[in-house]
Amino acid sequence: MRKSIIVIFCVLGIAAALCGSANAAEVGHHYVNGVEGIKAATLPPPGFYYRMYNVFYNADEVKDAAGDEVPVDFDLSIYALVNRFIWISDIKILGGDFGADVIVPLVYSNIDTFVAVGDRLEKYNEDTFALGDIVIEPFVLSWHAPRHDASFGVALYTPTGKYDKNSPETPGEDMWTVMFTLGGTYYLDADKTWSASILGRYEIHSEKDEVDVEPGDHFHFEWGIGKTLAKIWDVGLSGYCHWQVTDDSGSGVRWDKSDHDRVYAIGPEVMVFVAPIKSFLSLRSQWEFDAKDRPEGNCTSLTLTKIF
């Protein structure tokens, strides 16, 4: 229970890239689930691209380690403006196109809840707008075949974001994270009008600087099933699954280390190619369910991908 009340720290961490006492929640992961959607594992051909994610996350309940709602007034709202700069080269490695990208997130967050201070609960209502943790992905490979695409990447989250262990609304995570990515898209017909995609991420975290806590590893995957219409529209369903897979460690851990957070989500998505501006626009909204040891809410994202 003590950890669950302030497990909001975790959600603020994932919004930045995108949850006891305040320092009892120094856990989290970096990757923002659900932002890729249909054909999540398909990367573009060689070229330069700019992708802008507008991510809105809202939750009004927190689940404990057993999946039961914590009886506390709670409202969390996050908006993340995430800028991603992508380069895919014509250099071949293991038959795949080599590429790299950089991600710069700006995060607004507002929390209205109660926090544990000693043996009592006190009202907490704060907001902030700040730089989140910058991501550098120096190694990306992508493959394309008549009936499938595949991708692999290694990324590093850097602790550049604003962080205060006593202020859960700050978007930084105060730790380094290495993230491995692997995924594939399969086309169910020769014309590639039906697609099924899955994209997995595995995060390994360092110890935090301001508190002796090393969060456990996290595994996520996004999935999408889509249909292409009139060659420019994609419609379908997308979602994500997330699990903490190893225990938190360190002398600063004051909760049950065996409590691992998890969540699932599903929702509709639509994407369109706008030829005059050489850009893709996508909109998806995903509702979380069966959460444990974290908030449960809705994640809606509007994404623009510009081709140069």
C-alpha positions in Angstrom: 0.0 0.0 0.0 2.7 2.5 1.0 4.5 2.0 -2.3 1.3 2.1 -4.4 0.2 5.5 -3.1 3.2 7.2 -4.6 3.8 4.8 -7.5 2.9 7.8 -9.6 6.7 8.4 -9.9 6.8 5.5 -12.3 4.2 7.0 -14.7 6.0 10.4 -14.7 9.2 8.6 -15.7 7.6 6.9 -18.7 6.0 10.1 -19.9 9.4 11.7 -20.0 10.9 9.7 -23.4 6.6 9.2 -20.7 4.5 6.2 -10.1 4.5 5.6 2.2 6.8 8.6 2.0 7.9 10.4 -1.1 11.3 8.7 -1.3 9.6 5.3 -1.1 8.7 5.5 -4.8 12.2 5.8 -6.4 11.4 3.2 -9.0 10.3 3.4 -12.6 11.0 2.8 -16.2 11.7 5.2 -19.1 9.9 4.0 -22.2 6.5 5.5 -23.0 4.3 2.6 -23.9 1.9 2.7 -26.8 3.4 5.5 -28.9 4.2 3.5 -32.0 1.0 1.5 -32.6 0.2 -0.1 -36.0 3.3 -1.4 -37.8 5.3 -0.4 -34.7 8.3 -2.6 -35.8 8.5 -1.1 -39.3 11.1 1.6 -39.9 11.2 3.8 -42.9 13.6 3.5 -45.9 17.0 5.5 -46.0 16.5 9.2 -45.4 16.0 11.8 -42.7 12.8 12.1 -40.7 11.3 14.2 -37.9 8.7 12.7 -35.6 6.7 14.7 -33.1 4.8 12.8 -30.5 2.0 14.5 -28.5 1.2 12.2 -25.6 -1.6 12.7 -23.2 -1.9 10.5 -20.1 -4.7 10.7 -17.5 -5.4 8.5 -14.6 -7.7 8.8 -11.6 -7.0 5.6 -9.8 -4.0 3.7 -8.4 -3.8 0.0 -8.1 -1.9 -1.8 -5.4 0.4 -4.9 -5.8 -2.7 -7.2 -5.7 -4.5 -5.2 -8.5 -7.0 -3.6 -6.1 -7.8 0.1 -6.2 -6.0 2.2 -3.5 -8.7 4.2 -1.6 -7.2 7.6 -2.0 -8.3 10.7 -4.0 -6.0 10.8 -7.0 -5.7 12.6 -10.3 -2.7 12.6 -12.6 -2.5 14.4 -16.0 0.6 14.4 -18.2 1.3 16.0 -21.6 4.6 15.1 -23.3 5.8 16.9 -26.4 8.5 14.5 -27.7 10.8 15.4 -30.6 12.6 12.6 -32.4 15.2 13.1 -35.1 15.8 9.9 -37.2 18.5 9.1 -39.8 18.4 5.8 -41.8 21.4 5.3 -44.0 22.1 3.1 -47.0 24.9 1.4 -45.1 24.2 -2.3 -44.8 25.0 -4.3 -41.6 23.9 -8.0 -41.5 21.7 -7.2 -44.5 19.8 -4.4 -42.7 19.8 -0.6 -43.0 21.9 1.1 -40.4 20.4 4.1 -38.6 20.4 6.3 -35.5 18.1 8.7 -33.7 17.8 11.2 -30.8 14.8 11.9 -28.7 14.2 15.1 -26.8 11.1 15.2 -24.5 9.4 18.2 -22.9 6.9 17.2 -20.2 4.0 19.0 -18.4 2.6 17.1 -15.4 0.0 17.8 -12.8 -0.7 15.7 -9.7 -3.6 16.0 -7.3 -3.5 13.4 -4.6 -2.5 12.6 -1.0 0.9 11.4 0.1 2.1 9.6 3.2 4.0 11.9 5.7 4.9 9.9 8.8 1.7 8.2 10.0 -0.7 10.6 8.2 -1.8 11.6 4.7 -1.4 15.1 3.4 -2.8 16.8 0.3 -0.4 17.2 -2.6 -1.3 19.3 -5.7 1.6 20.4 -7.9 2.5 20.8 -11.5 5.6 21.4 -13.6 6.9 21.8 -17.2 10.4 20.8 -17.8 12.9 18.9 -20.0 12.8 15.1 -19.6 15.5 12.5 -20.0 17.1 12.7 -23.5 17.5 9.4 -25.4 20.4 8.6 -27.7 19.9 5.5 -30.0 23.2 5.2 -31.9 22.6 1.7 -33.3 19.5 0.8 -35.3 19.1 -1.9 -37.9 16.0 -2.4 -40.1 15.1 -5.1 -42.6 12.5 -5.2 -45.3 11.1 -8.2 -47.3 8.0 -8.8 -49.4 6.0 -10.1 -46.5 7.7 -8.8 -43.4 9.8 -6.1 -41.8 12.0 -6.3 -38.8 14.0 -3.9 -36.6 16.6 -4.0 -33.8 18.1 -1.1 -31.7 20.1 -0.2 -28.7 19.3 3.1 -26.9 20.7 5.0 -23.9 18.5 7.2 -21.6 20.5 10.0 -20.1 19.6 11.7 -16.7 19.2 15.1 -18.2 15.6 15.7 -17.0 14.7 17.8 -14.0 14.5 15.6 -10.9 13.6 16.0 -7.3 13.1 12.9 -5.1 10.5 14.8 -3.0 8.5 16.1 -6.0 6.8 13.4 -8.1 5.8 15.8 -10.8 9.4 16.3 -12.0 9.9 14.3 -15.2 13.5 13.1 -14.8 14.3 9.6 -13.5 17.8 10.4 -12.1 19.3 7.2 -13.7 20.9 5.8 -16.8 18.9 3.2 -18.7 20.1 0.9 -21.5 17.2 -0.3 -23.7 17.2 -3.1 -26.3 14.6 -3.2 -29.0 13.5 -6.0 -31.3 10.4 -6.4 -33.3 8.7 -7.5 -36.6 5.8 -6.7 -38.8 4.1 -9.5 -40.9 1.9 -8.8 -43.8 -1.0 -11.2 -44.2 -1.5 -10.7 -47.9 0.8 -10.0 -50.9 -0.5 -6.5 -51.3 0.5 -5.6 -47.7 -3.0 -4.4 -46.9 -3.3 -6.4 -43.7 -0.5 -6.2 -41.1 0.3 -7.6 -37.6 3.2 -6.1 -35.7 4.9 -6.6 -32.3 7.8 -4.5 -30.9 9.6 -5.6 -27.7 11.7 -3.4 -25.4 13.9 -4.5 -22.5 15.3 -1.9 -20.0 18.2 -2.2 -17.6 18.6 0.6 -15.1 21.5 2.1 -13.2 21.4 3.1 -9.5 19.9 6.5 -8.9 22.2 9.3 -7.9 20.1 11.0 -5.1 18.9 7.8 -3.4 20.4 4.3 -3.1 17.8 2.5 -5.3 18.4 0.6 -8.4 15.0 -0.2 -10.1 14.4 -3.7 -11.5 14.5 -4.5 -15.2 11.4 -3.8 -17.2 10.0 -5.6 -20.3 7.4 -4.1 -22.6 5.9 -4.8 -26.0 3.6 -2.9 -28.2 1.4 -4.6 -30.8 -0.8 -3.5 -33.7 -3.2 -5.1 -36.2 -4.1 -2.9 -39.1 -5.8 -2.6 -42.5 -4.7 -0.3 -45.3 -7.4 1.5 -47.2 -7.1 3.5 -50.4 -3.3 3.2 -50.1 -3.1 6.2 -47.7 -5.2 5.1 -44.6 -4.4 2.6 -41.9 -7.0 1.7 -39.4 -7.0 -1.0 -36.6 -6.3 -1.8 -33.0 -3.1 -1.3 -31.0 -2.0 -1.8 -27.5 0.8 -2.6 -25.1 1.9 -4.9 -22.3 4.3 -4.0 -19.5 6.0 -5.9 -16.7 8.7 -5.3 -14.1 10.7 -8.5 -14.3 13.4 -8.2 -11.6 13.3 -6.9 -8.0 14.3 -3.3 -7.0 17.5 -3.2 -5.0 19.5 -0.8 -2.7 19.3 0.5 0.9 16.7 3.1 -0.2 14.1 0.4 -1.0 11.5 0.7 1.8 8.8 -1.4 0.2 8.3 -5.0 -0.7 10.9 -5.7 -3.4 8.8 -8.6 -4.7 6.0 -6.2 -5.7 6.4 -5.8 -9.5 4.3 -3.3 -11.5 2.4 -4.3 -14.6 -0.2 -3.0 -17.0 -2.0 -3.8 -20.3 -3.8 -1.5 -22.7 -5.8 -1.6 -25.9 -7.6 0.9 -28.2 -8.3 2.1 -31.7 -5.9 3.8 -34.1 -6.1 5.6 -37.4 -3.2 6.8 -39.6 -3.1 8.8 -42.9 -0.4 9.8 -45.3 -0.7 13.5 -46.4 1.1 13.7 -49.7 1.3 17.5 -50.1 3.4 17.8 -46.9 5.1 14.4 -47.2 3.9 13.5 -43.7 2.1 10.7 -41.8 -0.4 11.6 -39.1 -1.6 9.0 -36.6 -4.0 9.1 -33.7 -4.5 6.4 -31.1 -6.2 6.1 -27.8 -5.5 3.2 -25.5 -7.2 2.3 -22.2 -5.2 0.5 -19.5 -6.5 -2.5 -17.6 -5.4 -5.1 -15.1 -2.8 -2.8 -13.6 -0.7 -3.7 -10.5 1.4 -1.4 -8.3 0.8 1.7 -10.5 -1.8 4.1 -11.8 -4.4 2.9 -14.4 -5.7 5.3 -17.0 -5.8 6.3 -20.6 -3.0 7.1 -23.0 -3.8 9.1 -26.2 -1.1 10.1 -28.7 -1.1 12.2 -31.8 2.0 11.7 -33.9 3.4 13.6 -36.9 6.2 12.0 -39.0 7.7 14.4 -41.6 9.8 13.0 -44.5 12.7 15.2 -45.7 
